[in-house]
């Protein structure tokens, strides 16, 4: 990865954050809730995974991602419920801990039940 590509990625990521922030200040602020969930990391992650694993393994990884969606839901629920009770940094920290616990439980369940191989 060269310097211009890094700069372009930096600007694109920062631009997305600026757009989300500006959108949140309009009467359509609820749309920023969808924009926050834009799958930027997922896009990049699956692109590079597709370069290093075969189609069957990539399908298995994708299926497990679908199976793991409840962990994201738990993150969002904890974040929603703790807003106003703690400062944002603690709310985010507790939400990440809840996500980690949920993801760990899903991995353990999958290990024993072999839902996704």
MMTF fields as JSON, N, C-alpha, C and O atoms, coordinates in Angstrom:
{
  "mmtfVersion": "1.0.0",
  "mmtfProducer": "UNKNOWN",
  "numBonds": 467,
  "numAtoms": 468,
  "numGroups": 117,
  "numChains": 1,
  "numModels": 1,
  "chainsPerModel": [1],
  "groupsPerChain": [117],
  "chainIdList": ["A"],
  "bondAtomList": [4, 2, 8, 6, 12, 10, 16, 14, 20, 18, 24, 22, 28, 26, 32, 30, 36, 34, 40, 38, 44, 42, 48, 46, 52, 50, 56, 54, 60, 58, 64, 62, 68, 66, 72, 70, 76, 74, 80, 78, 84, 82, 88, 86, 92, 90, 96, 94, 100, 98, 104, 102, 108, 106, 112, 110, 116, 114, 120, 118, 124, 122, 128, 126, 132, 130, 136, 134, 140, 138, 144, 142, 148, 146, 152, 150, 156, 154, 160, 158, 164, 162, 168, 166, 172, 170, 176, 174, 180, 178, 184, 182, 188, 186, 192, 190, 196, 194, 200, 198, 204, 202, 208, 206, 212, 210, 216, 214, 220, 218, 224, 222, 228, 226, 232, 230, 236, 234, 240, 238, 244, 242, 248, 246, 252, 250, 256, 254, 260, 258, 264, 262, 268, 266, 272, 270, 276, 274, 280, 278, 284, 282, 288, 286, 292, 290, 296, 294, 300, 298, 304, 302, 308, 306, 312, 310, 316, 314, 320, 318, 324, 322, 328, 326, 332, 330, 336, 334, 340, 338, 344, 342, 348, 346, 352, 350, 356, 354, 360, 358, 364, 362, 368, 366, 372, 370, 376, 374, 380, 378, 384, 382, 388, 386, 392, 390, 396, 394, 400, 398, 404, 402, 408, 406, 412, 410, 416, 414, 420, 418, 424, 422, 428, 426, 432, 430, 436, 434, 440, 438, 444, 442, 448, 446, 452, 450, 456, 454, 460, 458, 464, 462],
  "bondOrderList": [1, 1, 1, 1, 1, 1, 1, 1, 1, 1, 1, 1, 1, 1, 1, 1, 1, 1, 1, 1, 1, 1, 1, 1, 1, 1, 1, 1, 1, 1, 1, 1, 1, 1, 1, 1, 1, 1, 1, 1, 1, 1, 1, 1, 1, 1, 1, 1, 1, 1, 1, 1, 1, 1, 1, 1, 1, 1, 1, 1, 1, 1, 1, 1, 1, 1, 1, 1, 1, 1, 1, 1, 1, 1, 1, 1, 1, 1, 1, 1, 1, 1, 1, 1, 1, 1, 1, 1, 1, 1, 1, 1, 1, 1, 1, 1, 1, 1, 1, 1, 1, 1, 1, 1, 1, 1, 1, 1, 1, 1, 1, 1, 1, 1, 1, 1],
  "groupList": [{"groupName": "UNK", "atomNameList": ["N", "CA", "C", "O"], "elementList": ["N", "C", "C", "O"], "formalChargeList": [0, 0, 0, 0], "bondAtomList": [1, 0, 2, 1, 3, 2], "bondOrderList": [1, 1, 2], "singleLetterCode": "X", "chemCompType": "L-PEPTIDE LINKING"}],
  "groupTypeList": [0, 0, 0, 0, 0, 0, 0, 0, 0, 0, 0, 0, 0, 0, 0, 0, 0, 0, 0, 0, 0, 0, 0, 0, 0, 0, 0, 0, 0, 0, 0, 0, 0, 0, 0, 0, 0, 0, 0, 0, 0, 0, 0, 0, 0, 0, 0, 0, 0, 0, 0, 0, 0, 0, 0, 0, 0, 0, 0, 0, 0, 0, 0, 0, 0, 0, 0, 0, 0, 0, 0, 0, 0, 0, 0, 0, 0, 0, 0, 0, 0, 0, 0, 0, 0, 0, 0, 0, 0, 0, 0, 0, 0, 0, 0, 0, 0, 0, 0, 0, 0, 0, 0, 0, 0, 0, 0, 0, 0, 0, 0, 0, 0, 0, 0, 0, 0],
  "groupIdList": [1, 2, 3, 4, 5, 6, 7, 8, 9, 10, 11, 12, 13, 14, 15, 16, 17, 18, 19, 20, 21, 22, 23, 24, 25, 26, 27, 28, 29, 30, 31, 32, 33, 34, 35, 36, 37, 38, 39, 40, 41, 42, 43, 44, 45, 46, 47, 48, 49, 50, 51, 52, 53, 54, 55, 56, 57, 58, 59, 60, 61, 62, 63, 64, 65, 66, 67, 68, 69, 70, 71, 72, 73, 74, 75, 76, 77, 78, 79, 80, 81, 82, 83, 84, 85, 86, 87, 88, 89, 90, 91, 92, 93, 94, 95, 96, 97, 98, 99, 100, 101, 102, 103, 104, 105, 106, 107, 108, 109, 110, 111, 112, 113, 114, 115, 116, 117],
  "secStructList": [7, 7, 2, 2, 2, 2, 2, 2, 2, 2, 2, 2, 2, 2, 2, 2, 2, 2, 2, 2, 2, 2, 2, 2, 6, 1, 6, 6, 6, 6, 2, 2, 2, 2, 2, 2, 6, 7, 7, 2, 2, 2, 2, 2, 2, 2, 2, 2, 2, 2, 2, 2, 1, 7, 2, 2, 2, 2, 2, 2, 2, 2, 2, 2, 2, 2, 2, 6, 2, 2, 2, 2, 2, 2, 2, 2, 2, 2, 2, 2, 2, 2, 5, 6, 6, 5, 7, 2, 2, 2, 2, 2, 2, 2, 2, 2, 2, 2, 2, 2, 2, 2, 2, 2, 2, 2, 2, 2, 2, 2, 2, 2, 2, 7, 1, 7, 7],
  "xCoordList": [0.858, 0.0, 0.907, 1.797, 0.667, 1.515, 0.879, -0.272, 1.633, 1.189, -0.087, -0.973, -0.231, -1.487, -2.713, -3.786, -2.546, -3.662, -4.027, -5.207, -3.026, -3.277, -4.006, -4.95, -3.564, -4.19, -5.637, -6.518, -5.883, -7.245, -8.144, -9.281, -7.645, -8.435, -8.711, -9.815, -7.704, -7.856, -8.922, -9.784, -8.858, -9.832, -11.231, -12.203, -11.337, -12.654, -13.272, -14.455, -12.485, -12.999, -13.382, -14.447, -12.521, -12.81, -14.014, -14.834, -14.116, -15.262, -16.569, -17.574, -16.554, -17.769, -18.168, -19.353, -17.211, -17.497, -18.058, -19.001, -17.487, -17.993, -19.43, -20.276, -19.714, -21.078, -22.056, -23.146, -21.683, -22.549, -22.807, -23.941, -21.769, -21.908, -22.819, -23.684, -22.632, -23.477, -24.925, -25.856, -25.112, -26.454, -27.17, -28.382, -26.424, -27.011, -27.567, -28.411, -27.108, -27.548, -28.731, -29.151, -29.27, -30.416, -31.703, -31.673, -32.832, -34.09, -34.175, -35.084, -33.243, -33.186, -32.063, -31.395, -31.859, -30.743, -30.808, -29.774, -31.996, -32.132, -31.394, -30.982, -31.226, -30.525, -29.062, -28.445, -28.511, -27.118, -26.97, -25.871, -28.063, -28.021, -27.727, -27.079, -28.192, -27.879, -26.462, -25.72, -26.103, -24.779, -23.661, -22.599, -23.897, -22.896, -22.615, -21.506, -23.606, -23.441, -22.946, -22.965, -22.501, -21.943, -20.815, -19.927, -20.839, -19.892, -18.492, -17.993, -17.865, -16.531, -15.511, -14.765, -15.478, -14.525, -14.883, -14.003, -16.168, -16.617, -16.21, -15.736, -16.397, -16.02, -14.537, -14.164, -13.711, -12.267, -11.871, -11.061, -12.455, -12.134, -12.46, -11.637, -13.642, -14.023, -13.241, -12.97, -12.879, -12.049, -10.721, -10.311, -10.049, -8.752, -8.886, -8.014, -9.967, -10.198, -10.361, -9.832, -11.096, -11.31, -10.004, -9.913, -9.005, -7.698, -6.853, -5.894, -7.208, -6.339, -6.985, -6.288, -8.306, -8.961, -9.803, -10.116, -10.158, -10.979, -12.448, -12.856, -13.23, -14.648, -15.42, -16.26, -15.146, -15.87, -15.57, -16.481, -14.312, -13.95, -14.543, -14.981, -14.564, -15.148, -16.651, -17.191, -17.32, -18.75, -18.971, -19.931, -18.094, -18.196, -18.004, -18.741, -17.019, -16.76, -17.957, -18.359, -18.528, -19.699, -20.887, -21.609, -21.097, -22.193, -22.016, -22.986, -20.784, -20.55, -20.79, -21.257, -20.477, -20.76, -22.262, -22.696, -23.039, -24.5, -24.951, -25.784, -24.408, -24.726, -24.358, -25.026, -23.304, -22.803, -23.482, -23.102, -24.457, -25.148, -25.751, -25.785, -26.225, -26.742, -25.719, -26.109, -24.443, -23.429, -23.474, -23.324, -23.679, -23.809, -25.083, -25.084, -26.158, -27.416, -27.237, -27.752, -26.526, -26.285, -25.44, -25.709, -24.425, -23.636, -24.555, -24.479, -25.417, -26.299, -27.307, -27.585, -27.855, -28.812, -28.154, -28.719, -26.974, -26.264, -25.914, -26.062, -25.455, -25.129, -26.362, -26.282, -27.488, -28.74, -29.178, -29.54, -29.139, -29.63, -28.745, -29.242, -27.459, -26.549, -26.334, -25.693, -26.872, -26.721, -27.413, -28.552, -26.724, -27.262, -26.946, -27.018, -26.6, -26.234, -24.735, -24.289, -23.964, -22.504, -22.034, -22.777, -20.802, -20.255, -20.06, -19.984, -19.984, -19.975, -18.834, -19.035, -17.662, -16.531, -16.797, -16.426, -17.436, -17.779, -18.906, -18.911, -19.857, -20.957, -20.41, -20.822, -19.487, -18.87, -18.052, -18.094, -17.315, -16.515, -17.403, -17.119, -18.47, -19.384, -20.043, -20.281, -20.334, -20.946, -19.997, -20.412, -18.714, -17.719, -17.535, -17.394, -17.535, -17.434, -18.639, -18.483, -19.83, -21.035, -20.926, -21.296, -20.418, -20.223, -19.252, -19.495, -18.143, -17.135, -17.712, -17.451, -18.493, -19.126, -20.092, -20.075, -20.937, -21.902, -21.181, -21.57, -20.123, -19.373, -18.714, -18.683, -18.189, -17.565, -18.582, -18.295, -19.757, -20.82, -21.199, -21.363, -21.336, -21.674, -20.579, -20.88, -19.328, -18.22, -18.231, -18.017, -18.478, -18.535, -19.707, -19.558, -20.862, -22.034, -21.722, -22.027, -21.123, -20.787, -19.772, -19.841, -18.846, -17.831, -18.48, -18.086, -19.463, -20.099, -21.214, -21.414, -21.94, -23.064, -22.727, -23.511, -21.578, -21.14, -22.222, -22.568, -22.756, -23.765, -23.145, -23.716, -21.966, -21.207, -19.873, -19.143, -19.547, -18.275, -17.181, -16.048],
  "yCoordList": [-1.171, 0.0, 1.237, 1.367, 2.131, 3.311, 4.53, 4.482, 5.602, 6.807, 7.422, 7.779, 7.565, 8.129, 7.281, 7.815, 5.953, 5.075, 5.229, 5.268, 5.315, 5.534, 6.857, 6.928, 7.894, 9.206, 9.167, 9.749, 8.491, 8.373, 7.645, 8.06, 6.565, 5.825, 6.699, 6.69, 7.448, 8.338, 9.396, 9.654, 10.001, 11.043, 10.459, 11.065, 9.288, 8.654, 8.318, 8.579, 7.742, 7.404, 8.64, 8.686, 9.643, 10.903, 11.606, 12.182, 11.555, 12.17, 11.533, 12.219, 10.213, 9.509, 9.953, 10.15, 10.108, 10.552, 11.972, 12.271, 12.848, 14.225, 14.229, 14.947, 13.437, 13.359, 12.867, 13.422, 11.843, 11.312, 12.384, 12.552, 13.106, 14.153, 15.276, 15.739, 15.712, 16.779, 16.307, 17.062, 15.082, 14.528, 14.436, 14.637, 14.136, 14.027, 15.356, 15.377, 16.457, 17.783, 18.304, 19.446, 17.489, 17.892, 17.304, 16.565, 17.639, 17.049, 15.567, 14.865, 15.096, 13.686, 12.967, 12.099, 13.323, 12.772, 11.254, 10.604, 10.688, 9.239, 8.492, 7.348, 9.116, 8.474, 8.225, 7.295, 9.052, 8.829, 7.501, 6.948, 6.978, 5.662, 4.546, 3.559, 4.692, 3.719, 3.941, 2.992, 5.209, 5.535, 5.047, 4.636, 5.092, 4.615, 3.132, 2.661, 2.41, 0.975, 0.631, -0.535, 1.642, 1.371, 0.353, 0.534, -0.699, -1.811, -1.572, -2.381, -0.478, -0.167, -1.241, -1.715, -1.618, -2.639, -3.986, -4.749, -4.264, -5.513, -5.574, -6.604, -4.47, -4.401, -4.703, -5.561, -4.002, -4.189, -5.593, -6.265, -6.018, -7.347, -8.459, -9.346, -8.424, -9.478, -9.395, -10.419, -8.197, -8.077, -8.804, -9.612, -8.509, -9.137, -10.624, -11.416, -11.006, -12.436, -13.164, -14.26, -12.547, -13.183, -13.375, -14.238, -12.583, -12.706, -13.816, -14.279, -14.248, -15.201, -16.549, -17.479, -16.675, -17.962, -18.334, -17.494, -19.598, -20.069, -19.709, -19.227, -19.953, -19.607, -20.341, -19.742, -21.619, -22.395, -21.86, -21.707, -21.579, -21.031, -19.636, -19.295, -18.831, -17.499, -17.579, -16.764, -18.56, -18.749, -19.148, -18.699, -19.981, -20.378, -19.174, -19.002, -18.348, -17.139, -16.201, -15.633, -16.039, -15.177, -15.715, -14.945, -17.018, -17.618, -17.378, -17.089, -17.495, -17.235, -15.764, -15.446, -14.871, -13.446, -13.217, -12.429, -13.903, -13.794, -14.344, -13.737, -15.48, -16.105, -15.187, -15.207, -14.385, -13.528, -12.168, -11.346, -11.898, -10.606, -10.255, -9.075, -11.22, -10.856, -10.135, -9.359, -10.372, -9.668, -8.169, -7.354, -7.808, -6.389, -5.804, -4.671, -6.566, -6.115, -5.875, -4.89, -6.743, -6.572, -5.317, -4.565, -5.088, -3.859, -2.639, -1.745, -2.609, -1.46, -1.305, -0.183, -2.404, -2.331, -1.797, -0.94, -2.292, -1.816, -0.339, 0.446, 0.036, 1.439, 2.315, 3.382, 1.878, 2.632, 2.748, 3.828, 1.637, 1.617, 2.408, 2.935, 2.499, 3.177, 4.659, 5.372, 5.116, 6.533, 7.392, 7.124, 8.412, 9.302, 8.843, 9.634, 7.581, 7.074, 7.192, 7.338, 7.128, 7.222, 8.17, 8.469, 8.631, 9.428, 8.5, 7.28, 9.094, 8.303, 7.292, 6.168, 7.651, 6.733, 5.465, 4.371, 5.602, 4.424, 3.633, 2.403, 4.344, 3.665, 2.819, 1.673, 3.38, 2.62, 1.446, 0.352, 1.672, 0.603, -0.548, -1.707, -0.244, -1.291, -2.002, -3.209, -1.257, -1.85, -2.817, -3.882, -2.446, -3.337, -4.587, -5.689, -4.425, -5.59, -6.513, -7.733, -5.937, -6.741, -7.457, -8.625, -6.754, -7.378, -8.547, -9.62, -8.335, -9.386, -10.613, -11.745, -10.384, -11.502, -12.238, -13.467, -11.487, -12.106, -12.887, -14.01, -12.295, -12.981, -14.245, -15.271, -14.178, -15.347, -16.461, -17.631, -16.095, -17.09, -17.744, -18.961, -16.939, -17.493, -18.439, -19.478, -18.088, -18.947, -20.254, -21.323, -20.173, -21.387, -22.268, -23.483, -21.665, -22.434, -23.102, -24.278, -22.359, -22.933, -24.071, -25.061, -23.93, -24.968, -26.291, -27.359, -26.209, -27.433, -27.94, -29.151, -27.064, -27.487, -27.564, -28.098, -27.039, -27.057, -26.511, -27.134, -25.333, -24.684, -24.272, -24.503, -23.659, -23.295, -24.001, -23.834, -24.797, -25.554, -24.781, -25.257],
  "zCoordList": [0.0, 0.0, 0.0, 0.84, -0.947, -1.07, -0.391, 0.042, -0.306, 0.402, -0.181, 0.596, -1.502, -2.03, -1.686, -1.404, -1.712, -1.355, 0.121, 0.468, 0.982, 2.409, 2.634, 3.421, 1.942, 2.071, 1.591, 2.225, 0.486, -0.032, 0.96, 1.187, 1.549, 2.552, 3.774, 4.318, 4.197, 5.348, 5.071, 5.911, 3.897, 3.53, 3.394, 3.843, 2.779, 2.609, 3.959, 4.181, 4.864, 6.194, 6.976, 7.593, 6.956, 7.644, 7.037, 7.752, 5.709, 5.032, 5.447, 5.637, 5.589, 6.027, 7.437, 7.707, 8.322, 9.69, 9.677, 10.409, 8.852, 8.752, 8.239, 8.774, 7.21, 6.667, 7.728, 7.866, 8.47, 9.527, 10.585, 11.033, 10.982, 11.997, 11.511, 12.254, 10.281, 9.726, 9.577, 9.856, 9.146, 8.995, 10.344, 10.423, 11.391, 12.727, 13.222, 14.118, 12.653, 13.091, 12.279, 12.468, 11.383, 10.573, 11.146, 12.13, 10.52, 10.976, 10.598, 11.043, 9.79, 9.411, 10.159, 9.596, 11.409, 12.182, 12.307, 12.464, 12.241, 12.38, 11.263, 11.458, 10.113, 8.996, 9.351, 8.833, 10.231, 10.633, 11.365, 11.418, 11.934, 12.58, 11.59, 11.941, 10.371, 9.322, 8.806, 8.552, 8.656, 8.133, 9.066, 8.597, 10.373, 11.33, 11.117, 11.372, 10.656, 10.447, 9.044, 8.648, 8.29, 6.965, 7.114, 7.947, 6.329, 6.547, 5.984, 5.202, 6.373, 5.847, 6.221, 5.364, 7.478, 7.913, 7.283, 6.886, 7.198, 6.596, 5.128, 4.648, 4.424, 3.009, 2.819, 2.018, 3.551, 3.431, 3.892, 3.254, 5.003, 5.533, 4.557, 4.331, 3.979, 3.038, 1.735, 1.108, 1.327, 0.121, 0.328, -0.505, 1.454, 1.687, 2.008, 1.651, 2.676, 2.888, 1.561, 1.374, 0.643, -0.666, -1.428, -2.301, -1.105, -1.757, -1.146, -1.763, 0.081, 0.772, 1.088, 1.495, 0.908, 1.16, -0.052, -0.895, -0.12, -1.223, -1.034, 0.022, -2.075, -2.073, -0.979, -0.307, -0.796, 0.218, 1.613, 2.427, 1.891, 3.201, 3.385, 4.484, 2.337, 2.42, 2.697, 3.445, 2.097, 2.364, 3.828, 4.454, 4.367, 5.773, 6.687, 7.658, 6.376, 7.165, 7.104, 8.119, 5.911, 5.738, 6.522, 7.156, 6.487, 7.248, 8.737, 9.437, 9.232, 10.651, 10.982, 12.075, 10.055, 10.264, 10.417, 11.257, 9.607, 9.719, 11.069, 11.743, 11.458, 12.741, 13.911, 14.945, 13.754, 14.838, 14.899, 15.733, 14.064, 14.094, 15.462, 15.81, 16.247, 17.572, 18.46, 19.333, 18.257, 19.051, 18.761, 19.671, 17.505, 17.148, 17.737, 18.219, 17.7, 18.298, 19.795, 20.323, 20.477, 21.912, 22.158, 23.095, 21.327, 21.444, 21.368, 22.211, 20.362, 20.168, 21.306, 21.731, 21.801, 22.921, 24.184, 24.863, 24.503, 25.695, 25.528, 26.464, 24.347, 24.099, 24.276, 24.884, 23.757, 23.885, 25.352, 25.818, 26.056, 27.444, 28.409, 29.405, 28.131, 29.059, 28.751, 29.523, 27.622, 27.291, 28.338, 28.723, 28.789, 29.808, 31.221, 32.161, 31.381, 32.707, 32.944, 34.082, 31.871, 31.941, 30.836, 29.901, 30.957, 29.867, 28.661, 28.807, 27.484, 26.246, 26.214, 25.755, 26.679, 26.609, 27.432, 27.009, 28.602, 29.413, 28.773, 28.804, 28.197, 27.515, 26.368, 26.186, 25.601, 24.518, 25.049, 24.487, 26.121, 26.712, 27.178, 26.876, 27.908, 28.363, 27.186, 27.236, 26.137, 24.948, 24.26, 23.803, 24.186, 23.589, 24.447, 23.916, 25.753, 26.648, 26.438, 26.38, 26.324, 26.078, 24.731, 24.615, 23.711, 22.398, 22.514, 21.962, 23.238, 23.392, 24.086, 23.68, 25.129, 25.846, 24.921, 24.854, 24.205, 23.293, 22.199, 21.878, 21.62, 20.574, 21.12, 20.441, 22.337, 22.964, 23.182, 22.929, 23.647, 23.852, 22.519, 22.448, 21.473, 20.159, 19.657, 19.069, 19.884, 19.461, 20.245, 19.674, 21.545, 22.377, 21.955, 21.826, 21.742, 21.288, 19.95, 19.753, 19.047, 17.747, 17.89, 17.163, 18.813, 19.021, 19.436, 18.967, 20.307, 20.801, 19.906, 19.812, 19.252, 18.427, 16.94, 16.155, 16.549, 15.14, 14.218, 13.214, 14.569, 13.739, 12.408, 11.342, 12.489, 11.291, 11.386, 12.364, 10.363, 10.384, 9.729, 9.654]
}
